Amino acid sequence: MTGTTNNKTALITGITGQDGSYLAELLLEKGYRVIGLKRRTSIITTDRIDSVFGDPNLILEYYDLNDGGAIWSLLMKYKPDEIYNIAAQSHVRVSFDIPEHTVEGIVMGTLRILNAARVVVPNAKIYQASSSEMFGDNPSIPQSETTALMPASPYACAKVFAHNICRNYRKSYGMHISSGILFNHESPRRGETFVTRKITLAAARIKLGLQSTLHLGNLDAQRDWGFAGDYVELMWLMLQQESPDDYVVATGETHSVREFLEEVFNHADLDIDKYVKIDKRLFRPHEVPVLLGDPQKAREKLGWEPKTKFKELAKIMFDADYQAVLNNEVKGEKK
């Protein structure tokens, strides 16, 4: 259900993803007309936006990051006030397997949007989804907006280019482009191949007697884990500012994959040693050991604070997956 109309139009790339779905809900509640861009596939991919699918202020359009002409047409058709560029192949491990696809979508996809927006809607405010993975091998802890970028994966390398080209267009053309350097943000809508969701979904299936083993890779990697629903609020806040800027979006706490696993299995009353197997094939070719964000700038300039804590996040995700598996709404892997 939408709130009071504010006569603004927002365009979201990747609306059917985790972040896109939460962002769409937020903007519709604020009275926006939302233009959601999604890829054409042979299967239904709109389940994450079921809650707003029938909203009259939501318009869905097909789009591919590699189709430069399409974004020009869409911007001319809808003339959005705000553009949220959050579509990408975002699985870091997978980016080593399909680097060209990953880089093409992120690098050229971003550049195509900037070029079209500069001509068609030069006054539009643009949000760019940057990533904590850009910090990569930099040993500095915590990482802030001024920490040097040292990417350690094809995905991260692509995100560095996109981040820098946004800064270049902001300075060169006076465009209102703000980048959110998002640290790991999870939810029940996270893709099932991402480690947090893989853990919670497997735990639910094990608890219900539908799975016997959970295969995982490196348990020692430490990440700053937040809730995606909290983070989209900051995306919106960035575009409400008079001047564009870049912000770290994080909790300021770091926890290992092992800690997340322990929180979930303890909550589910399951024995990790009995069900979890380490599989070397699941390790990244190059692992970033620790990512920890410093959200001080967002807190001081925008008044933003993450609401959902680590332990609560693990519980929310397991409970959602347990209910979904119980209701046969999600299958999960069988190993």
Stockholm file with secondary structure:
# STOCKHOLM 1.0

chainA/1-335         MTGTTNNKTALITGITGQDGSYLAELLLEKGYRVIGLKRRTSIITTDRIDSVFGDPNLILEYYDLNDGGAIWSLLMKYKPDEIYNIAAQSHVRVSFDIPEHTVEGIVMGTLRILNAARVVVPNAKIYQASSSEMFGDNPSIPQSETTALMPASPYACAKVFAHNICRNYRKSYGMHISSGILFNHESPRRGETFVTRKITLAAARIKLGLQSTLHLGNLDAQRDWGFAGDYVELMWLMLQQESPDDYVVATGETHSVREFLEEVFNHADLDIDKYVKIDKRLFRPHEVPVLLGDPQKAREKLGWEPKTKFKELAKIMFDADYQAVLNNEVKGEKK
#=GR chainA/1-335 SS CCCSCCCCEEEEETTTSHHHHHHHHHHHHTTCEEEEEECCCSSCCCGGGGGGTTCTTEEEEECCTTCHHHHHHHHHHHCCSEEEECCSCCCHHHHHHSHHHHHIIIIIHHHHHHHHHHHHCTTCEEEEEEEGGGGTTCCCSSBCTTSCCCCCSHHHHHHHHHHHHHHHHHHHHCCEEEEEEECCEECTTSCTTSHHHHHHHHHHHHHTTSCCCEEECCSCCEECCEEHHHHHHHHHHHTTSSSCCEEEECCSCCEEHHHHHHHHHHHTTCCHHHHEEECGGGSCSSCCCBCCBCCHHHHHHHCCCCCCCHHHHHHHHHHHHHHHHHTTSCCCCCC
#=GC SS_cons         CCCSCCCCEEEEETTTSHHHHHHHHHHHHTTCEEEEEECCCSSCCCGGGGGGTTCTTEEEEECCTTCHHHHHHHHHHHCCSEEEECCSCCCHHHHHHSHHHHHIIIIIHHHHHHHHHHHHCTTCEEEEEEEGGGGTTCCCSSBCTTSCCCCCSHHHHHHHHHHHHHHHHHHHHCCEEEEEEECCEECTTSCTTSHHHHHHHHHHHHHTTSCCCEEECCSCCEECCEEHHHHHHHHHHHTTSSSCCEEEECCSCCEEHHHHHHHHHHHTTCCHHHHEEECGGGSCSSCCCBCCBCCHHHHHHHCCCCCCCHHHHHHHHHHHHHHHHHTTSCCCCCC
//
